[in-house]
Amino acid sequence: MKKILLPLMCSTVMTAFAQPTGDGWNYVSPSDPQLEIKQKYNNVNRLFVGGGVGAGIDAGTFGSQVFYEGVARFIAPKLFDLRVSYAHGAKNNAYGGKTPYHNGQISLGILFKDVTTDRNVYPEVGYEELDKETNGTVVTTTFRKYYTDYIVQERKFSGVTASVIQMGTHMWFDKTKADTAHKNYPRLDIELPDKFAIPYQSVILGFGLHTGEMMSAKAKFKYSGIKGGALSANKRKFTYRSNKVLMTNIEFLFAPVLNMGDAVYNDGASSAEVLDIRKRRMGFRVLSSMYGSEQTSRKKGGRWPFGLYLQAEMGLRPGITYGKLNISEKEWFGGFLNMPWYWKFNLGFGF
């Protein structure tokens, strides 16, 4: 039985992963009478509404979190750029603590530069299968593709940004990594356990600059100039669609509110009062994000262009800290490493 099943399984897998070959691309002029172009919209000077959902990690000097996040963005040309997001921890943290990670943000950018330019794109408008050969379990397809050039609008804009961030997280403490002689060593009303975490809530204000670019276009193409081949694409519609935004923010951060809860220990049950700990209220961040996609679809009528939602953020976050053991003899370098640096990355679907 095994000798019979094994060849059958191998045949199925190899056939499923057989790839078409061929690099033939033919140019079709936009003025070709056999090429029909129906533009649905090509206007970046309209209200943009987009967003994304995804998951990521928030890693820093004093701990890390895994979270889910949703984000929405509204861009009014030549006026403002509004971004709203909320992230929630994937599970309770801090050695059994009941306060999960959360991070809510709202950012408003006022645009002072907004320029619209033209950009050439090269959408596919036709596909012709010329031949198909089968050699055992491998299928080889020879094809020819057709493309044209099309002009879409692209906006490039810049502005000033103000943000409000409300955050709940923890500071993880590990005695084996702590500098007990450091002036920032935390004090509790009991002897410090080997490991524990202190939950805290913060409200952070951000002020800075942002820049971005976006495209918003949709057009349908039908090319009737394909005459030969095993498969004709005369009646198949191709849809080009772009709904994409790229953004970068640079902000200075200040936390007027830093409120601590009780220390949560590694048994998840004990707690104690925090008598003294270092608070750092100043910081900064650099944030880059991308929403949506740009694509050509061979499916009739096109498809909704779900693309990547990608965001990377890094900087110095206001929060509570303690002195760690330094690997450098230079005090300034050790102090530099002991600051609450963080790196946040999330990935998902955007539109």
C-alpha positions in Angstrom: 0.0 0.0 0.0 2.8 2.4 0.9 4.5 1.8 -2.5 1.3 2.8 -4.3 0.4 5.9 -2.2 3.8 7.6 -2.3 4.0 8.2 -6.1 0.5 9.4 -6.1 1.2 12.0 -3.3 4.4 13.2 -5.1 2.5 13.6 -8.4 -0.2 15.7 -6.7 2.3 18.0 -5.0 4.5 18.6 -8.0 1.5 19.3 -10.2 0.1 21.8 -7.7 3.3 23.8 -7.5 4.2 23.8 -11.3 4.9 27.3 -12.3 4.2 28.9 -15.7 7.3 30.2 -17.6 7.9 33.0 -20.1 9.0 36.6 -20.0 7.2 37.9 -23.1 5.7 41.4 -22.6 4.2 43.4 -25.5 3.5 47.1 -25.3 0.1 48.5 -26.3 -0.2 52.2 -26.9 -3.0 54.0 -25.0 -4.2 55.4 -28.3 -4.6 51.9 -29.9 -8.2 51.7 -31.1 -8.3 48.0 -29.9 -7.6 49.1 -26.3 -10.6 50.3 -24.4 -10.0 52.3 -21.2 -12.7 53.2 -18.8 -11.5 55.4 -16.0 -13.6 55.1 -12.8 -11.7 57.7 -10.8 -8.3 59.3 -10.7 -8.4 62.0 -8.1 -6.3 62.3 -5.0 -7.9 65.6 -4.1 -10.8 63.9 -2.4 -11.3 62.8 1.2 -9.3 59.7 1.8 -10.7 57.1 4.2 -8.5 54.1 4.9 -7.1 51.9 7.7 -5.8 48.5 8.7 -5.9 45.8 11.3 -2.9 43.7 12.4 -0.8 42.3 15.2 2.7 43.2 16.4 5.2 43.5 19.2 6.2 46.4 21.4 9.7 45.7 22.7 11.6 48.0 25.0 14.4 48.3 27.5 12.1 47.3 30.4 9.9 44.7 28.8 7.9 43.7 25.7 4.3 43.2 24.7 2.4 41.3 22.0 -0.7 43.2 20.8 -3.5 43.5 18.3 -4.2 46.9 16.7 -6.7 48.6 14.5 -6.1 52.0 12.8 -8.3 54.4 10.8 -7.0 57.4 8.8 -8.9 60.4 7.3 -7.0 62.8 5.0 -8.7 66.0 3.7 -6.6 67.4 0.9 -4.9 70.7 1.7 -6.5 70.7 5.2 -5.8 68.0 7.7 -4.6 64.4 8.3 -6.4 62.6 11.1 -5.2 59.2 12.5 -6.9 57.2 15.2 -5.6 53.8 16.5 -6.1 51.4 19.4 -3.8 48.5 20.4 -4.6 45.9 23.0 -2.4 43.2 24.6 -2.8 39.7 23.3 -2.9 38.4 27.0 -2.6 39.6 30.5 1.0 40.4 31.5 3.2 41.0 34.4 3.5 37.6 36.0 -0.3 37.1 36.2 -1.2 40.8 36.5 -4.8 41.8 35.6 -3.9 45.0 33.7 -3.3 44.2 30.0 -1.3 46.4 27.7 -3.3 49.0 25.8 -2.3 51.9 23.6 -4.8 54.4 22.2 -3.7 57.3 20.0 -5.2 60.2 18.1 -3.0 62.4 15.8 -4.1 65.5 13.9 -1.8 67.0 11.2 -2.4 70.4 9.7 -1.1 70.5 6.2 1.1 73.4 5.0 2.4 71.8 1.8 0.3 69.8 -0.6 1.4 69.2 -4.2 -0.3 67.0 -6.9 1.9 65.6 -9.6 1.5 63.0 -12.4 3.0 59.6 -12.3 3.3 56.9 -15.0 2.2 53.3 -14.1 2.2 50.3 -16.4 -0.9 48.1 -15.9 -1.4 44.8 -17.5 -4.2 44.8 -20.2 -4.0 41.3 -21.8 -2.8 37.8 -21.3 -2.4 35.1 -24.0 -1.6 31.5 -23.4 0.5 30.2 -26.3 1.3 26.7 -25.4 1.1 24.1 -22.6 3.4 21.1 -22.3 3.2 18.2 -19.8 6.3 16.3 -19.0 5.5 13.6 -16.4 4.2 15.6 -13.4 5.6 19.0 -14.5 3.3 21.4 -16.5 5.1 24.1 -18.5 3.0 27.0 -19.8 4.3 29.5 -22.4 2.4 32.9 -22.4 2.6 36.5 -23.6 1.4 39.5 -21.6 0.3 42.9 -22.8 0.7 46.2 -20.9 0.2 49.9 -21.5 1.2 53.1 -19.8 -1.3 55.1 -17.8 -1.0 58.4 -15.9 -2.3 58.6 -12.3 -2.3 61.5 -9.8 0.0 61.4 -6.8 -0.2 63.7 -3.8 2.8 64.7 -1.7 2.2 66.6 1.4 3.7 67.8 4.7 2.4 69.3 7.9 2.7 69.9 11.6 1.3 67.2 14.0 -0.2 67.1 17.5 -0.8 63.7 19.2 -2.5 62.4 22.3 -1.4 58.9 23.5 -3.1 57.1 26.4 -1.2 54.0 27.4 -1.3 51.3 30.0 1.7 49.0 30.4 4.3 47.5 32.8 7.9 48.0 33.8 9.5 44.6 34.3 12.1 44.4 37.1 14.8 41.7 37.3 17.2 41.9 40.3 19.9 40.0 38.5 20.1 42.8 35.9 19.6 45.7 38.3 22.3 48.1 39.6 21.5 48.1 43.3 23.9 51.1 43.9 22.2 53.2 41.2 20.3 56.3 42.3 17.4 55.1 40.2 17.0 51.8 42.1 13.2 51.4 42.9 12.0 51.3 46.5 9.0 49.4 47.8 7.5 49.1 51.3 8.9 45.5 51.5 12.1 43.8 50.5 12.3 43.6 46.7 11.5 40.2 45.2 13.9 38.9 42.6 11.3 39.6 39.8 8.2 41.7 39.6 6.5 44.3 37.4 4.9 47.6 38.1 1.8 48.6 36.1 1.4 52.2 35.2 -0.9 54.5 33.1 0.4 57.4 31.1 -1.0 60.3 29.0 1.6 61.5 26.5 1.4 64.6 24.3 3.3 64.7 21.0 4.3 67.6 18.8 6.2 67.4 15.5 6.2 67.1 11.7 4.9 64.6 9.3 5.2 64.0 5.5 3.4 61.6 3.2 2.2 60.6 -0.3 -0.9 58.9 -1.6 -2.5 57.7 -4.8 -6.2 57.0 -5.5 -7.2 55.7 -8.9 -9.2 53.0 -10.7 -9.4 52.2 -14.4 -10.7 49.2 -16.4 -8.9 48.0 -19.6 -10.1 45.7 -22.4 -7.7 44.8 -25.2 -9.2 43.0 -28.2 -6.0 42.7 -30.2 -5.2 39.2 -29.2 -6.0 36.9 -32.1 -4.1 33.6 -31.7 -3.1 31.3 -29.0 -4.7 28.5 -27.0 -6.5 30.9 -24.8 -7.9 34.3 -25.9 -8.3 37.2 -23.5 -10.5 39.3 -25.8 -13.4 39.4 -23.4 -11.5 39.5 -20.1 -11.4 42.8 -18.3 -8.4 44.0 -16.4 -8.7 46.4 -13.5 -5.9 48.7 -12.3 -6.5 50.0 -8.8 -4.4 52.0 -6.4 -5.5 53.1 -2.9 -2.2 53.6 -1.1 -0.8 55.9 1.5 2.7 56.2 2.9 3.4 58.3 6.0 6.3 59.3 8.3 6.0 61.2 11.6 8.7 62.7 13.8 7.5 63.9 17.2 8.7 65.1 20.6 6.9 63.5 23.5 5.9 64.8 26.9 4.0 62.9 29.6 2.1 65.2 32.1 0.5 62.1 33.6 2.4 59.0 34.9 0.3 57.1 37.5 1.5 53.8 39.0 -0.5 50.9 40.3 0.7 48.4 42.9 3.7 46.2 42.2 2.6 42.9 40.8 4.9 40.0 41.7 5.7 36.8 39.9 3.2 34.7 41.9 0.4 36.9 40.6 -1.1 37.4 44.0 1.2 39.7 46.2 1.3 43.4 46.0 3.1 46.3 47.7 3.2 50.0 47.7 5.8 51.8 45.5 7.7 54.3 47.6 10.0 55.7 45.0 10.9 55.1 41.4 12.4 57.1 38.5 10.0 58.8 36.2 11.1 60.1 32.7 8.6 62.5 31.2 10.4 63.5 28.0 11.0 61.5 24.8 10.6 61.3 21.1 9.4 58.9 18.4 9.7 58.3 14.6 6.8 56.5 13.0 6.4 55.2 9.5 3.3 53.5 8.1 1.8 52.2 4.9 -1.8 51.4 4.0 -3.5 49.8 1.0 -2.0 48.5 -2.3 -1.4 49.1 -6.0 -2.3 46.2 -8.3 -3.8 45.0 -11.5 -6.4 42.2 -11.4 -7.3 39.8 -14.2 -10.5 38.9 -12.5 -13.6 40.2 -14.1 -14.6 43.5 -12.5 -11.5 43.7 -10.4 -11.2 43.1 -6.7 -11.0 45.1 -3.6 -7.4 46.0 -3.1 -6.6 44.7 0.3 -2.9 45.2 0.8 -0.4 45.5 3.6 -0.9 47.5 6.7 2.7 48.0 7.9 3.9 50.2 10.7 7.2 50.7 12.4 7.8 53.0 15.3 10.8 53.6 17.5 12.1 56.2 20.0 12.4 57.1 23.7 9.0 56.6 25.4 8.1 58.5 28.6 7.7 56.1 31.5 9.2 54.7 34.7 12.7 53.3 34.7 15.5 51.9 37.0 19.2 51.6 36.7 20.4 48.4 35.0 23.9 46.9 35.2 26.0 48.6 32.6 28.3 46.9 30.1 30.3 50.1 29.7 32.6 51.8 32.2 31.5 55.2 30.9 28.7 56.5 33.0 27.1 58.6 30.1 26.9 55.5 27.9 25.3 53.4 30.7 22.8 56.1 31.4 22.0 56.3 27.6 21.2 52.5 27.6 19.1 52.7 30.8 16.6 55.1 29.1 13.2 53.6 28.1 14.0 53.0 24.5 11.4 51.0 22.5 10.7 49.6 19.1 7.2 48.8 17.9 6.3 46.9 14.8 3.0 45.6 13.5 1.8 44.0 10.3 -1.6 43.2 8.9 -4.2 44.0 6.2 -4.8 47.6 5.0 -7.1 49.3 2.6 
